[in-house]
Amino acid sequence: MLNVIRSWLARYDAWCERMGLIPENRRCCAPVRYDEDDARHPAQRAARLKTCQSQARDNGEPRATD
């Protein structure tokens, strides 16, 4: 019985991957907690955005908010 459940779970996981239902493609409004060192963490994203904006200003390019 346990083998049957495992095979069903494996088939379900494969189906989810084929349909694109993986954490990287989630489209849900539920909050998610990321580790501090994860690139998806809000602090990490803000730091990257700030770096990109300062580099753009240094190169004379218009800012994204203009």
Predicted model as a PDB file, atoms N, CA, C, CB and O in Angstrom, pLDDT in the B-factor column:
MODEL        1                                                                  
ATOM      1  N   MET A   1       0.826  -1.205   0.000  1.00 91.00           N  
ATOM      2  CA  MET A   1       0.000   0.000   0.000  1.00 91.00           C  
ATOM      3  C   MET A   1       0.866   1.263   0.000  1.00 91.00           C  
ATOM      4  CB  MET A   1      -0.937   0.002   1.216  1.00 91.00           C  
ATOM      5  O   MET A   1       0.568   2.243  -0.682  1.00 91.00           O  
ATOM      6  N   LEU A   2       1.932   1.208   0.777  1.00 93.00           N  
ATOM      7  CA  LEU A   2       2.832   2.368   0.836  1.00 93.00           C  
ATOM      8  C   LEU A   2       3.481   2.634  -0.522  1.00 93.00           C  
ATOM      9  CB  LEU A   2       3.919   2.148   1.903  1.00 93.00           C  
ATOM     10  O   LEU A   2       3.691   3.787  -0.901  1.00 93.00           O  
ATOM     11  N   ASN A   3       3.792   1.574  -1.244  1.00 95.00           N  
ATOM     12  CA  ASN A   3       4.380   1.736  -2.582  1.00 95.00           C  
ATOM     13  C   ASN A   3       3.399   2.376  -3.554  1.00 95.00           C  
ATOM     14  CB  ASN A   3       4.837   0.384  -3.128  1.00 95.00           C  
ATOM     15  O   ASN A   3       3.802   3.159  -4.414  1.00 95.00           O  
ATOM     16  N   VAL A   4       2.119   2.054  -3.427  1.00 96.00           N  
ATOM     17  CA  VAL A   4       1.100   2.640  -4.293  1.00 96.00           C  
ATOM     18  C   VAL A   4       0.994   4.141  -4.022  1.00 96.00           C  
ATOM     19  CB  VAL A   4      -0.272   1.947  -4.077  1.00 96.00           C  
ATOM     20  O   VAL A   4       0.918   4.940  -4.955  1.00 96.00           O  
ATOM     21  N   ILE A   5       0.988   4.518  -2.755  1.00 96.00           N  
ATOM     22  CA  ILE A   5       0.907   5.948  -2.393  1.00 96.00           C  
ATOM     23  C   ILE A   5       2.136   6.693  -2.902  1.00 96.00           C  
ATOM     24  CB  ILE A   5       0.777   6.123  -0.853  1.00 96.00           C  
ATOM     25  O   ILE A   5       2.024   7.809  -3.410  1.00 96.00           O  
ATOM     26  N   ARG A   6       3.293   6.083  -2.766  1.00 95.00           N  
ATOM     27  CA  ARG A   6       4.524   6.720  -3.253  1.00 95.00           C  
ATOM     28  C   ARG A   6       4.498   6.898  -4.768  1.00 95.00           C  
ATOM     29  CB  ARG A   6       5.748   5.892  -2.848  1.00 95.00           C  
ATOM     30  O   ARG A   6       4.931   7.931  -5.279  1.00 95.00           O  
ATOM     31  N   SER A   7       3.998   5.908  -5.482  1.00 96.00           N  
ATOM     32  CA  SER A   7       3.938   6.033  -6.944  1.00 96.00           C  
ATOM     33  C   SER A   7       2.941   7.123  -7.347  1.00 96.00           C  
ATOM     34  CB  SER A   7       3.544   4.679  -7.592  1.00 96.00           C  
ATOM     35  O   SER A   7       3.204   7.883  -8.279  1.00 96.00           O  
ATOM     36  N   TRP A   8       1.798   7.205  -6.654  1.00 96.00           N  
ATOM     37  CA  TRP A   8       0.834   8.282  -6.935  1.00 96.00           C  
ATOM     38  C   TRP A   8       1.446   9.643  -6.651  1.00 96.00           C  
ATOM     39  CB  TRP A   8      -0.447   8.098  -6.099  1.00 96.00           C  
ATOM     40  O   TRP A   8       1.257  10.587  -7.419  1.00 96.00           O  
ATOM     41  N   LEU A   9       2.175   9.745  -5.555  1.00 94.00           N  
ATOM     42  CA  LEU A   9       2.814  11.013  -5.213  1.00 94.00           C  
ATOM     43  C   LEU A   9       3.871  11.389  -6.260  1.00 94.00           C  
ATOM     44  CB  LEU A   9       3.454  10.930  -3.812  1.00 94.00           C  
ATOM     45  O   LEU A   9       3.986  12.558  -6.628  1.00 94.00           O  
ATOM     46  N   ALA A  10       4.631  10.418  -6.735  1.00 94.00           N  
ATOM     47  CA  ALA A  10       5.634  10.676  -7.767  1.00 94.00           C  
ATOM     48  C   ALA A  10       4.965  11.136  -9.060  1.00 94.00           C  
ATOM     49  CB  ALA A  10       6.482   9.416  -8.023  1.00 94.00           C  
ATOM     50  O   ALA A  10       5.452  12.050  -9.726  1.00 94.00           O  
ATOM     51  N   ARG A  11       3.836  10.493  -9.415  1.00 96.00           N  
ATOM     52  CA  ARG A  11       3.107  10.906 -10.621  1.00 96.00           C  
ATOM     53  C   ARG A  11       2.547  12.315 -10.460  1.00 96.00           C  
ATOM     54  CB  ARG A  11       1.968   9.917 -10.929  1.00 96.00           C  
ATOM     55  O   ARG A  11       2.586  13.111 -11.398  1.00 96.00           O  
ATOM     56  N   TYR A  12       2.033  12.623  -9.287  1.00 93.00           N  
ATOM     57  CA  TYR A  12       1.503  13.965  -9.019  1.00 93.00           C  
ATOM     58  C   TYR A  12       2.616  15.011  -9.102  1.00 93.00           C  
ATOM     59  CB  TYR A  12       0.828  14.013  -7.629  1.00 93.00           C  
ATOM     60  O   TYR A  12       2.430  16.067  -9.706  1.00 93.00           O  
ATOM     61  N   ASP A  13       3.765  14.724  -8.501  1.00 91.00           N  
ATOM     62  CA  ASP A  13       4.894  15.659  -8.571  1.00 91.00           C  
ATOM     63  C   ASP A  13       5.340  15.887 -10.014  1.00 91.00           C  
ATOM     64  CB  ASP A  13       6.070  15.135  -7.738  1.00 91.00           C  
ATOM     65  O   ASP A  13       5.629  17.018 -10.406  1.00 91.00           O  
ATOM     66  N   ALA A  14       5.395  14.827 -10.793  1.00 92.00           N  
ATOM     67  CA  ALA A  14       5.780  14.963 -12.204  1.00 92.00           C  
ATOM     68  C   ALA A  14       4.752  15.793 -12.964  1.00 92.00           C  
ATOM     69  CB  ALA A  14       5.932  13.575 -12.863  1.00 92.00           C  
ATOM     70  O   ALA A  14       5.117  16.625 -13.795  1.00 92.00           O  
ATOM     71  N   TRP A  15       3.479  15.574 -12.684  1.00 92.00           N  
ATOM     72  CA  TRP A  15       2.422  16.348 -13.337  1.00 92.00           C  
ATOM     73  C   TRP A  15       2.551  17.828 -12.977  1.00 92.00           C  
ATOM     74  CB  TRP A  15       1.027  15.815 -12.935  1.00 92.00           C  
ATOM     75  O   TRP A  15       2.429  18.693 -13.843  1.00 92.00           O  
ATOM     76  N   CYS A  16       2.797  18.116 -11.698  1.00 87.00           N  
ATOM     77  CA  CYS A  16       2.957  19.509 -11.270  1.00 87.00           C  
ATOM     78  C   CYS A  16       4.117  20.175 -12.007  1.00 87.00           C  
ATOM     79  CB  CYS A  16       3.185  19.582  -9.749  1.00 87.00           C  
ATOM     80  O   CYS A  16       3.999  21.320 -12.443  1.00 87.00           O  
ATOM     81  N   GLU A  17       5.228  19.468 -12.148  1.00 87.00           N  
ATOM     82  CA  GLU A  17       6.371  20.034 -12.862  1.00 87.00           C  
ATOM     83  C   GLU A  17       6.036  20.277 -14.328  1.00 87.00           C  
ATOM     84  CB  GLU A  17       7.583  19.108 -12.748  1.00 87.00           C  
ATOM     85  O   GLU A  17       6.400  21.318 -14.876  1.00 87.00           O  
ATOM     86  N   ARG A  18       5.351  19.337 -14.973  1.00 89.00           N  
ATOM     87  CA  ARG A  18       4.962  19.527 -16.372  1.00 89.00           C  
ATOM     88  C   ARG A  18       4.040  20.726 -16.542  1.00 89.00           C  
ATOM     89  CB  ARG A  18       4.280  18.273 -16.903  1.00 89.00           C  
ATOM     90  O   ARG A  18       4.126  21.435 -17.545  1.00 89.00           O  
ATOM     91  N   MET A  19       3.172  20.956 -15.588  1.00 86.00           N  
ATOM     92  CA  MET A  19       2.219  22.068 -15.661  1.00 86.00           C  
ATOM     93  C   MET A  19       2.838  23.387 -15.211  1.00 86.00           C  
ATOM     94  CB  MET A  19       0.996  21.762 -14.813  1.00 86.00           C  
ATOM     95  O   MET A  19       2.200  24.435 -15.311  1.00 86.00           O  
ATOM     96  N   GLY A  20       4.075  23.345 -14.717  1.00 82.00           N  
ATOM     97  CA  GLY A  20       4.736  24.564 -14.268  1.00 82.00           C  
ATOM     98  C   GLY A  20       4.348  24.977 -12.861  1.00 82.00           C  
ATOM     99  O   GLY A  20       4.565  26.124 -12.469  1.00 82.00           O  
ATOM    100  N   LEU A  21       3.782  24.065 -12.104  1.00 83.00           N  
ATOM    101  CA  LEU A  21       3.351  24.365 -10.744  1.00 83.00           C  
ATOM    102  C   LEU A  21       4.473  24.066  -9.762  1.00 83.00           C  
ATOM    103  CB  LEU A  21       2.090  23.560 -10.383  1.00 83.00           C  
ATOM    104  O   LEU A  21       4.401  23.122  -8.975  1.00 83.00           O  
ATOM    105  N   ILE A  22       5.500  24.884  -9.825  1.00 80.00           N  
ATOM    106  CA  ILE A  22       6.647  24.736  -8.937  1.00 80.00           C  
ATOM    107  C   ILE A  22       6.812  26.035  -8.159  1.00 80.00           C  
ATOM    108  CB  ILE A  22       7.949  24.384  -9.734  1.00 80.00           C  
ATOM    109  O   ILE A  22       6.303  27.068  -8.596  1.00 80.00           O  
ATOM    110  N   PRO A  23       7.500  26.021  -7.030  1.00 76.00           N  
ATOM    111  CA  PRO A  23       7.608  27.232  -6.206  1.00 76.00           C  
ATOM    112  C   PRO A  23       8.139  28.453  -6.958  1.00 76.00           C  
ATOM    113  CB  PRO A  23       8.499  26.957  -5.033  1.00 76.00           C  
ATOM    114  O   PRO A  23       7.732  29.575  -6.657  1.00 76.00           O  
ATOM    115  N   GLU A  24       9.023  28.267  -7.911  1.00 76.00           N  
ATOM    116  CA  GLU A  24       9.583  29.400  -8.639  1.00 76.00           C  
ATOM    117  C   GLU A  24       8.545  30.097  -9.517  1.00 76.00           C  
ATOM    118  CB  GLU A  24      10.747  28.939  -9.490  1.00 76.00           C  
ATOM    119  O   GLU A  24       8.705  31.273  -9.844  1.00 76.00           O  
ATOM    120  N   ASN A  25       7.494  29.394  -9.898  1.00 74.00           N  
ATOM    121  CA  ASN A  25       6.470  29.955 -10.781  1.00 74.00           C  
ATOM    122  C   ASN A  25       5.177  30.292 -10.043  1.00 74.00           C  
ATOM    123  CB  ASN A  25       6.172  28.987 -11.902  1.00 74.00           C  
ATOM    124  O   ASN A  25       4.141  30.475 -10.682  1.00 74.00           O  
ATOM    125  N   ARG A  26       5.212  30.377  -8.734  1.00 71.00           N  
ATOM    126  CA  ARG A  26       3.968  30.561  -7.984  1.00 71.00           C  
ATOM    127  C   ARG A  26       3.356  31.923  -8.282  1.00 71.00           C  
ATOM    128  CB  ARG A  26       4.221  30.414  -6.475  1.00 71.00           C  
ATOM    129  O   ARG A  26       4.070  32.904  -8.489  1.00 71.00           O  
ATOM    130  N   ARG A  27       2.053  31.973  -8.301  1.00 71.00           N  
ATOM    131  CA  ARG A  27       1.306  33.204  -8.561  1.00 71.00           C  
ATOM    132  C   ARG A  27       0.253  33.378  -7.470  1.00 71.00           C  
ATOM    133  CB  ARG A  27       0.643  33.176  -9.978  1.00 71.00           C  
ATOM    134  O   ARG A  27      -0.936  33.508  -7.764  1.00 71.00           O  
ATOM    135  N   CYS A  28       0.681  33.379  -6.246  1.00 70.00           N  
ATOM    136  CA  CYS A  28      -0.237  33.422  -5.118  1.00 70.00           C  
ATOM    137  C   CYS A  28       0.050  34.668  -4.283  1.00 70.00           C  
ATOM    138  CB  CYS A  28      -0.116  32.138  -4.255  1.00 70.00           C  
ATOM    139  O   CYS A  28       1.186  35.140  -4.229  1.00 70.00           O  
ATOM    140  N   CYS A  29      -0.970  35.188  -3.644  1.00 71.00           N  
ATOM    141  CA  CYS A  29      -0.788  36.377  -2.822  1.00 71.00           C  
ATOM    142  C   CYS A  29      -0.418  36.028  -1.383  1.00 71.00           C  
ATOM    143  CB  CYS A  29      -2.050  37.216  -2.841  1.00 71.00           C  
ATOM    144  O   CYS A  29      -0.246  36.923  -0.555  1.00 71.00           O  
ATOM    145  N   ALA A  30      -0.295  34.753  -1.081  1.00 70.00           N  
ATOM    146  CA  ALA A  30       0.079  34.347   0.277  1.00 70.00           C  
ATOM    147  C   ALA A  30       1.533  34.726   0.543  1.00 70.00           C  
ATOM    148  CB  ALA A  30      -0.131  32.821   0.478  1.00 70.00           C  
ATOM    149  O   ALA A  30       2.393  34.517  -0.312  1.00 70.00           O  
ATOM    150  N   PRO A  31       1.813  35.277   1.712  1.00 72.00           N  
ATOM    151  CA  PRO A  31       3.188  35.672   2.012  1.00 72.00           C  
ATOM    152  C   PRO A  31       4.106  34.455   2.132  1.00 72.00           C  
ATOM    153  CB  PRO A  31       3.232  36.491   3.305  1.00 72.00           C  
ATOM    154  O   PRO A  31       3.686  33.376   2.552  1.00 72.00           O  
ATOM    155  N   VAL A  32       5.355  34.655   1.758  1.00 71.00           N  
ATOM    156  CA  VAL A  32       6.355  33.601   1.813  1.00 71.00           C  
ATOM    157  C   VAL A  32       7.559  34.139   2.561  1.00 71.00           C  
ATOM    158  CB  VAL A  32       6.749  33.108   0.387  1.00 71.00           C  
ATOM    159  O   VAL A  32       7.973  35.278   2.346  1.00 71.00           O  
ATOM    160  N   ARG A  33       8.115  33.327   3.430  1.00 75.00           N  
ATOM    161  CA  ARG A  33       9.325  33.717   4.158  1.00 75.00           C  
ATOM    162  C   ARG A  33      10.542  33.154   3.439  1.00 75.00           C  
ATOM    163  CB  ARG A  33       9.279  33.220   5.633  1.00 75.00           C  
ATOM    164  O   ARG A  33      10.582  31.970   3.106  1.00 75.00           O  
ATOM    165  N   TYR A  34      11.525  33.998   3.205  1.00 75.00           N  
ATOM    166  CA  TYR A  34      12.771  33.570   2.592  1.00 75.00           C  
ATOM    167  C   TYR A  34      13.896  33.746   3.596  1.00 75.00           C  
ATOM    168  CB  TYR A  34      13.057  34.363   1.293  1.00 75.00           C  
ATOM    169  O   TYR A  34      13.835  34.633   4.447  1.00 75.00           O  
ATOM    170  N   ASP A  35      14.917  32.916   3.506  1.00 79.00           N  
ATOM    171  CA  ASP A  35      16.087  33.065   4.354  1.00 79.00           C  
ATOM    172  C   ASP A  35      16.795  34.369   4.018  1.00 79.00           C  
ATOM    173  CB  ASP A  35      17.042  31.865   4.191  1.00 79.00           C  
ATOM    174  O   ASP A  35      16.674  34.884   2.907  1.00 79.00           O  
ATOM    175  N   GLU A  36      17.531  34.895   4.979  1.00 78.00           N  
ATOM    176  CA  GLU A  36      18.236  36.165   4.784  1.00 78.00           C  
ATOM    177  C   GLU A  36      19.218  36.106   3.620  1.00 78.00           C  
ATOM    178  CB  GLU A  36      18.973  36.552   6.053  1.00 78.00           C  
ATOM    179  O   GLU A  36      19.402  37.102   2.920  1.00 78.00           O  
ATOM    180  N   ASP A  37      19.847  34.964   3.404  1.00 80.00           N  
ATOM    181  CA  ASP A  37      20.856  34.859   2.346  1.00 80.00           C  
ATOM    182  C   ASP A  37      20.257  34.457   1.002  1.00 80.00           C  
ATOM    183  CB  ASP A  37      21.919  33.858   2.745  1.00 80.00           C  
ATOM    184  O   ASP A  37      20.993  34.297   0.028  1.00 80.00           O  
ATOM    185  N   ASP A  38      18.947  34.292   0.930  1.00 79.00           N  
ATOM    186  CA  ASP A  38      18.273  33.936  -0.315  1.00 79.00           C  
ATOM    187  C   ASP A  38      18.137  35.182  -1.191  1.00 79.00           C  
ATOM    188  CB  ASP A  38      16.879  33.306  -0.032  1.00 79.00           C  
ATOM    189  O   ASP A  38      17.786  36.254  -0.699  1.00 79.00           O  
ATOM    190  N   ALA A  39      18.413  35.038  -2.478  1.00 78.00           N  
ATOM    191  CA  ALA A  39      18.337  36.177  -3.402  1.00 78.00           C  
ATOM    192  C   ALA A  39      16.922  36.715  -3.531  1.00 78.00           C  
ATOM    193  CB  ALA A  39      18.853  35.776  -4.774  1.00 78.00           C  
ATOM    194  O   ALA A  39      16.734  37.861  -3.941  1.00 78.00           O  
ATOM    195  N   ARG A  40      15.913  35.901  -3.183  1.00 75.00           N  
ATOM    196  CA  ARG A  40      14.523  36.338  -3.283  1.00 75.00           C  
ATOM    197  C   ARG A  40      14.048  37.106  -2.050  1.00 75.00           C  
ATOM    198  CB  ARG A  40      13.631  35.146  -3.506  1.00 75.00           C  
ATOM    199  O   ARG A  40      12.926  37.611  -2.032  1.00 75.00           O  
ATOM    200  N   HIS A  41      14.893  37.197  -1.017  1.00 80.00           N  
ATOM    201  CA  HIS A  41      14.522  37.921   0.203  1.00 80.00           C  
ATOM    202  C   HIS A  41      14.336  39.402  -0.131  1.00 80.00           C  
ATOM    203  CB  HIS A  41      15.606  37.736   1.319  1.00 80.00           C  
ATOM    204  O   HIS A  41      15.131  39.961  -0.887  1.00 80.00           O  
ATOM    205  N   PRO A  42      13.296  40.052   0.420  1.00 80.00           N  
ATOM    206  CA  PRO A  42      13.037  41.466   0.086  1.00 80.00           C  
ATOM    207  C   PRO A  42      14.233  42.383   0.323  1.00 80.00           C  
ATOM    208  CB  PRO A  42      11.870  41.971   0.891  1.00 80.00           C  
ATOM    209  O   PRO A  42      14.450  43.310  -0.456  1.00 80.00           O  
ATOM    210  N   ALA A  43      15.005  42.153   1.366  1.00 81.00           N  
ATOM    211  CA  ALA A  43      16.182  42.998   1.623  1.00 81.00           C  
ATOM    212  C   ALA A  43      17.223  42.824   0.518  1.00 81.00           C  
ATOM    213  CB  ALA A  43      16.806  42.658   2.997  1.00 81.00           C  
ATOM    214  O   ALA A  43      17.861  43.792   0.105  1.00 81.00           O  
ATOM    215  N   GLN A  44      17.390  41.598   0.044  1.00 81.00           N  
ATOM    216  CA  GLN A  44      18.342  41.341  -1.031  1.00 81.00           C  
ATOM    217  C   GLN A  44      17.875  41.995  -2.327  1.00 81.00           C  
ATOM    218  CB  GLN A  44      18.533  39.830  -1.235  1.00 81.00           C  
ATOM    219  O   GLN A  44      18.678  42.570  -3.062  1.00 81.00           O  
ATOM    220  N   ARG A  45      16.580  41.906  -2.605  1.00 79.00           N  
ATOM    221  CA  ARG A  45      16.037  42.529  -3.820  1.00 79.00           C  
ATOM    222  C   ARG A  45      16.199  44.043  -3.770  1.00 79.00           C  
ATOM    223  CB  ARG A  45      14.551  42.162  -4.001  1.00 79.00           C  
ATOM    224  O   ARG A  45      16.566  44.664  -4.768  1.00 79.00           O  
ATOM    225  N   ALA A  46      15.926  44.638  -2.614  1.00 82.00           N  
ATOM    226  CA  ALA A  46      16.060  46.088  -2.476  1.00 82.00           C  
ATOM    227  C   ALA A  46      17.504  46.512  -2.685  1.00 82.00           C  
ATOM    228  CB  ALA A  46      15.566  46.549  -1.096  1.00 82.00           C  
ATOM    229  O   ALA A  46      17.763  47.527  -3.332  1.00 82.00           O  
ATOM    230  N   ALA A  47      18.441  45.753  -2.151  1.00 83.00           N  
ATOM    231  CA  ALA A  47      19.853  46.082  -2.318  1.00 83.00           C  
ATOM    232  C   ALA A  47      20.261  46.002  -3.784  1.00 83.00           C  
ATOM    233  CB  ALA A  47      20.724  45.145  -1.476  1.00 83.00           C  
ATOM    234  O   ALA A  47      20.999  46.861  -4.267  1.00 83.00           O  
ATOM    235  N   ARG A  48      19.784  44.971  -4.506  1.00 81.00           N  
ATOM    236  CA  ARG A  48      20.112  44.854  -5.929  1.00 81.00           C  
ATOM    237  C   ARG A  48      19.510  45.998  -6.728  1.00 81.00           C  
ATOM    238  CB  ARG A  48      19.621  43.518  -6.482  1.00 81.00           C  
ATOM    239  O   ARG A  48      20.159  46.543  -7.621  1.00 81.00           O  
ATOM    240  N   LEU A  49      18.263  46.366  -6.411  1.00 82.00           N  
ATOM    241  CA  LEU A  49      17.606  47.453  -7.115  1.00 82.00           C  
ATOM    242  C   LEU A  49      18.351  48.769  -6.890  1.00 82.00           C  
ATOM    243  CB  LEU A  49      16.148  47.578  -6.660  1.00 82.00           C  
ATOM    244  O   LEU A  49      18.552  49.545  -7.824  1.00 82.00           O  
ATOM    245  N   LYS A  50      18.755  49.007  -5.653  1.00 83.00           N  
ATOM    246  CA  LYS A  50      19.487  50.233  -5.333  1.00 83.00           C  
ATOM    247  C   LYS A  50      20.818  50.278  -6.082  1.00 83.00           C  
ATOM    248  CB  LYS A  50      19.727  50.338  -3.813  1.00 83.00           C  
ATOM    249  O   LYS A  50      21.212  51.326  -6.594  1.00 83.00           O  
ATOM    250  N   THR A  51      21.503  49.147  -6.145  1.00 83.00           N  
ATOM    251  CA  THR A  51      22.772  49.072  -6.867  1.00 83.00           C  
ATOM    252  C   THR A  51      22.567  49.347  -8.353  1.00 83.00           C  
ATOM    253  CB  THR A  51      23.423  47.696  -6.668  1.00 83.00           C  
ATOM    254  O   THR A  51      23.335  50.092  -8.962  1.00 83.00           O  
ATOM    255  N   CYS A  52      21.540  48.751  -8.928  1.00 82.00           N  
ATOM    256  CA  CYS A  52      21.259  48.955 -10.353  1.00 82.00           C  
ATOM    257  C   CYS A  52      20.916  50.416 -10.646  1.00 82.00           C  
ATOM    258  CB  CYS A  52      20.106  48.044 -10.806  1.00 82.00           C  
ATOM    259  O   CYS A  52      21.361  50.973 -11.650  1.00 82.00           O  
ATOM    260  N   GLN A  53      20.132  51.029  -9.774  1.00 82.00           N  
ATOM    261  CA  GLN A  53      19.759  52.424  -9.986  1.00 82.00           C  
ATOM    262  C   GLN A  53      20.961  53.347  -9.867  1.00 82.00           C  
ATOM    263  CB  GLN A  53      18.687  52.839  -8.991  1.00 82.00           C  
ATOM    264  O   GLN A  53      21.098  54.293 -10.643  1.00 82.00           O  
ATOM    265  N   SER A  54      21.832  53.079  -8.902  1.00 81.00           N  
ATOM    266  CA  SER A  54      23.011  53.941  -8.755  1.00 81.00           C  
ATOM    267  C   SER A  54      23.959  53.763  -9.942  1.00 81.00           C  
ATOM    268  CB  SER A  54      23.748  53.630  -7.432  1.00 81.00           C  
ATOM    269  O   SER A  54      24.578  54.730 -10.384  1.00 81.00           O  
ATOM    270  N   GLN A  55      24.078  52.562 -10.453  1.00 79.00           N  
ATOM    271  CA  GLN A  55      24.924  52.338 -11.631  1.00 79.00           C  
ATOM    272  C   GLN A  55      24.337  53.035 -12.847  1.00 79.00           C  
ATOM    273  CB  GLN A  55      25.084  50.833 -11.910  1.00 79.00           C  
ATOM    274  O   GLN A  55      25.077  53.596 -13.656  1.00 79.00           O  
ATOM    275  N   ALA A  56      23.031  53.009 -12.984  1.00 77.00           N  
ATOM    276  CA  ALA A  56      22.381  53.663 -14.115  1.00 77.00           C  
ATOM    277  C   ALA A  56      22.599  55.174 -14.039  1.00 77.00           C  
ATOM    278  CB  ALA A  56      20.869  53.332 -14.144  1.00 77.00           C  
ATOM    279  O   ALA A  56      22.852  55.819 -15.056  1.00 77.00           O  
ATOM    280  N   ARG A  57      22.500  55.738 -12.827  1.00 77.00           N  
ATOM    281  CA  ARG A  57      22.731  57.177 -12.673  1.00 77.00           C  
ATOM    282  C   ARG A  57      24.174  57.534 -13.004  1.00 77.00           C  
ATOM    283  CB  ARG A  57      22.391  57.627 -11.246  1.00 77.00           C  
ATOM    284  O   ARG A  57      24.436  58.568 -13.619  1.00 77.00           O  
ATOM    285  N   ASP A  58      25.103  56.686 -12.600  1.00 78.00           N  
ATOM    286  CA  ASP A  58      26.519  56.937 -12.882  1.00 78.00           C  
ATOM    287  C   ASP A  58      26.810  56.877 -14.376  1.00 78.00           C  
ATOM    288  CB  ASP A  58      27.396  55.927 -12.142  1.00 78.00           C  
ATOM    289  O   ASP A  58      27.715  57.557 -14.860  1.00 78.00           O  
ATOM    290  N   ASN A  59      26.055  56.074 -15.104  1.00 75.00           N  
ATOM    291  CA  ASN A  59      26.236  55.946 -16.552  1.00 75.00           C  
ATOM    292  C   ASN A  59      25.435  56.974 -17.326  1.00 75.00           C  
ATOM    293  CB  ASN A  59      25.846  54.560 -17.004  1.00 75.00           C  
ATOM    294  O   ASN A  59      25.544  57.042 -18.550  1.00 75.00           O  
ATOM    295  N   GLY A  60      24.633  57.776 -16.642  1.00 70.00           N  
ATOM    296  CA  GLY A  60      23.853  58.802 -17.307  1.00 70.00           C  
ATOM    297  C   GLY A  60      22.550  58.307 -17.874  1.00 70.00           C  
ATOM    298  O   GLY A  60      21.895  59.029 -18.626  1.00 70.00           O  
ATOM    299  N   GLU A  61      22.158  57.110 -17.541  1.00 60.00           N  
ATOM    300  CA  GLU A  61      20.902  56.562 -18.034  1.00 60.00           C  
ATOM    301  C   GLU A  61      19.751  57.072 -17.178  1.00 60.00           C  
ATOM    302  CB  GLU A  61      20.938  55.018 -18.036  1.00 60.00           C  
ATOM    303  O   GLU A  61      19.948  57.345 -15.994  1.00 60.00           O  
ATOM    304  N   PRO A  62      18.545  57.210 -17.750  1.00 60.00           N  
ATOM    305  CA  PRO A  62      17.405  57.655 -16.939  1.00 60.00           C  
ATOM    306  C   PRO A  62      17.028  56.580 -15.930  1.00 60.00           C  
ATOM    307  CB  PRO A  62      16.191  57.996 -17.836  1.00 60.00           C  
ATOM    308  O   PRO A  62      17.203  55.388 -16.182  1.00 60.00           O  
ATOM    309  N   ARG A  63      16.510  57.011 -14.789  1.00 55.00           N  
ATOM    310  CA  ARG A  63      16.084  56.082 -13.760  1.00 55.00           C  
ATOM    311  C   ARG A  63      14.799  55.407 -14.158  1.00 55.00           C  
ATOM    312  CB  ARG A  63      15.918  56.789 -12.433  1.00 55.00           C  
ATOM    313  O   ARG A  63      14.064  55.909 -15.008  1.00 55.00           O  
ATOM    314  N   ALA A  64      14.520  54.275 -13.553  1.00 56.00           N  
ATOM    315  CA  ALA A  64      13.307  53.521 -13.854  1.00 56.00           C  
ATOM    316  C   ALA A  64      12.062  54.266 -13.392  1.00 56.00           C  
ATOM    317  CB  ALA A  64      13.364  52.144 -13.202  1.00 56.00           C  
ATOM    318  O   ALA A  64      10.978  54.027 -13.924  1.00 56.00           O  
ATOM    319  N   THR A  65      12.188  55.168 -12.407  1.00 56.00           N  
ATOM    320  CA  THR A  65      11.029  55.887 -11.885  1.00 56.00           C  
ATOM    321  C   THR A  65      10.760  57.166 -12.659  1.00 56.00           C  
ATOM    322  CB  THR A  65      11.230  56.209 -10.419  1.00 56.00           C  
ATOM    323  O   THR A  65       9.761  57.834 -12.392  1.00 56.00           O  
ATOM    324  N   ASP A  66      11.607  57.530 -13.600  1.00 50.00           N  
ATOM    325  CA  ASP A  66      11.390  58.773 -14.377  1.00 50.00           C  
ATOM    326  C   ASP A  66      10.303  58.602 -15.391  1.00 50.00           C  
ATOM    327  CB  ASP A  66      12.666  59.207 -15.078  1.00 50.00           C  
ATOM    328  O   ASP A  66       9.991  59.540 -16.126  1.00 50.00           O  
TER     329      ASP A  66                                                      
ENDMDL                                                                          
END                                                                             
